[in-house]
Amino acid sequence: MNPLVHSMSPQGRTGGRVYLRMIHEATAGRIDWRTLPDYKRAYAWRRGRKVRHLARLAPHLGALRNEPGMFLWDDLSILLFTPEMRARTVFVFHHYEPLQFDSWPVEPLLWRKLFAVLPQCRAVVCVAPSWAAFLRERGVDNVQVIYNAFDLAEIDRVRSMDPSECKARLGLPQGEIIVYAGKAVHWKGVETVAAAIKGEPGLCLVTTGSNTIGSPGQHFDLPRTRYLELLRACDVGVFTPRMREGWSRCAAEALLLGVPCLIQPVAGLGDLARLTEQPPPDPLRLAKQIRERARPAPDESKAVYETLARFDTAYFRDVWSRLLIEATGP
């Protein structure tokens, strides 16, 4: 009989939801999963949503107190766990970003309490070394890094496509440098890139996602296969977030698909930049940098691919299966 593990529902399009969904998929044959709904993602109005989420989830968590199995959790609702439940928990810490606080003034207190209770967990996992250091500075010593992982068969299929043909299918200009600035949501830095290249001839701004900021460039909200083709069509990626990300899937997938990047070395994104030797953007000369990065050294793409290819689905399946099996043991 497979071990029983409870988690939040992995539905959603954020990097954290993708990571959780990959854990479910990678271990589906070895783990019996049970999930609870993630209410905070159903609220169109963000103000106070985490507090409302905790209030709605409390009865469900109370019912789980005497249930068998362990917990894989990545949500502030771990504060509603008993100490005995936390002792059966592997907690996934994606990132910490005060810019995203939607339940002020209560939320900062909730996060402070979270850091205080994480040492009670069986294990804590984060996706980048900088976040492991962040947690250790706050007294969380039972932490390890398990990186984002990628389906190389999927990546290789798209990598084999001709970028010019991808541009044509997506209606992008052939004679311009296509600049991918990531997801068009708050604090991701799209505005910085847009302002730096505004009016620059031969540069075309591209963004993806839900577009909560009204991107001034060509915006695409695409299913995954088409999204990867869009990345393949791009010539340069520029990532200038104000927020402290975990280990940006957008940037990593662009690099895997042969797109040279300029990456702001912030938090986990800085770990990715150092690992793949991508230079930081300079807003004062960004247009010039983009033109320079559009002509990378011939071997750079191959070296970057080989660096990130270590984090494939086999790596992810093995490390997570081993951790969960060990965590369900005595």
C-alpha positions, 0 to 999 in steps of 0.5 A: 500500500502506498503512503498517504499524503495530504496537500493543498490542491495543485491547481493554478498557473503560478510557479508554486502551483506548477511545482506542487503539481509536478510533485503530484505527477512525479510521485503518483505511482508511489504516493496516495494523494489527498487534497484540500481546495486552495480557497484564496485562489478563488477570490477575485478581490485580493484584499484580505484573501489570506485571512478569509482563506484561513477561516474557510480552511480551518474546519477542514484542517480540524477534521484532518487532525486524527487522519493517518498519513503525512502532509506536504504543505506549502501554505500559511494554513500550516499555522492551523496545524497541531504540533503533532501534525507539523511533525508529519509535514514536509513544508515547501517554501516557495518565497517570501514577498512583502510586496504581495501582502494582501491581508495587511496588517495581519499577514506580516504577523502570520509570516513571522509565526510561520518562521517560528513553527517551521522547525517543528516540521519533518523537513522544509524544502525550498527551490533555491540556495538563497532561500535556504540561507534565508530560512536558516538565518531565521532558525529553520535548520531542517531545510534542503533545496530541490530545484525546479525541474523540466521535461527535457523531451518537451524542451528538446522538441521545441528547441528543435524548431526554427525560431523564424518559423515560430515567429511567423506562426505567432505573427511576430516581426522577422526583422526585429529583436523579440524581447521577452520580459516575462509575465505581465503581472505586478512587480515582475519588472515589465514596466522597467523593460518597456520604458527602457526600450520604448521608441528603440527601433528594431526591438519588439517587447513580448509578455505572457500571463494574465496581464494585470498591468496592461502590458504595452508590448505584444501580449500572449496568454497561451496554452503551454505548448504554444507558450514554449513556441513563443519562448523559442521565437524570442531573441533575448529574455530580460528579467528585472523583478522588484519581487524576490522570486523563487527560481523563475520557471519563465527565465529557466525555460527561456534559457533551456530553449536557447534564449540568452538572458539578462537577469536581475540577481534577486533572491532565487533568480540570482541563483539561476543567473549565477548558475547559468552565468547570465549578466544583470540588466542595466536600465540605463543602457538596457537597449544596448545590452539587449542588442549585444545579448542577441548575438551570444557566443556560439557555445553559450546556449549549449553550455547553459542547456547542459547546466540546467538539463541536470534538473530533469524529471528523473532527478525530480521524481527520485529526490521527491520520492525518496524524501516522501518515503523517508518522511512517512517512515518511523 
